[in-house]
Amino acid sequence: MAPWLDAVSDAMPSRYAAVALTEVGGHSLPTGTMWLDLSVVVGCVLLALLLGAATFRRQTV
């Protein structure tokens, strides 16, 4: 893979989700890699929710 494309794939949360699922499928107990990848995915979801919530205006009734 091209180096720039490999760098872009390292920043995508779907890569971490795929690695976490591979860890779950390959091990009977949770691993450190699985917890790290899961925390990256959860962090990206929370960041997206916060950024999405920040785009809406607050209206008082």
Steps between C-alpha positions, in 0.01 A plus 500: 500500500620851430646669810256792487205262472629296793518821708142588407378151593666531842275799573172326411296360790371214282852354497501491879154340503617228260808425710288488818260254337793287387629496858157397632477220244850372566515507879269368767586781744519876439847618397678829544487560126124450499451751784726755330321468166160510667592816690614668176168415332296621799708819515434569131127444549491738796700760309260477205200537733652804671587664169152425366335642810714812478370576150140538614380832635339510837152644496299606799126478487 
